[in-house]
């Protein structure tokens, strides 16, 4: 599992990102993002585990500190996978507009999102 998205940020930047989003609790079995849907939101997982599935097959698992849904926003595409909560989740929800604002204002956050998106769309 990859490191936390917050690792690339200063404490002040991390706090700014956290406070820009809306904390939510999602139940086990919930699917906050569906494959081939518009890129209208993203999440940072603060607690729990998520299955990333493409065409119904699990291709990855995400845990605390990892970002979900950023790739389609960064790449301006439809979603490439469905996310399914394997446990109850605690997340920070960001609208597309809010995420784009943070990307514009915090270069380290923009780079961390690009790195996360590239890691998921590599040859792995």
Secondary structure, 3 states (H helix, E strand, C coil): CCCCHHHHCCHHHHHHHHHHCEEEEECCCCCCECCCCCCCEEEEEEECCEEEEECCEEEEEECCCCEECHHHHHHCCCCCCEEEECCCEEEEEEEHHHHHHHHHHCHHHHHHHHHHHHHHCCCC
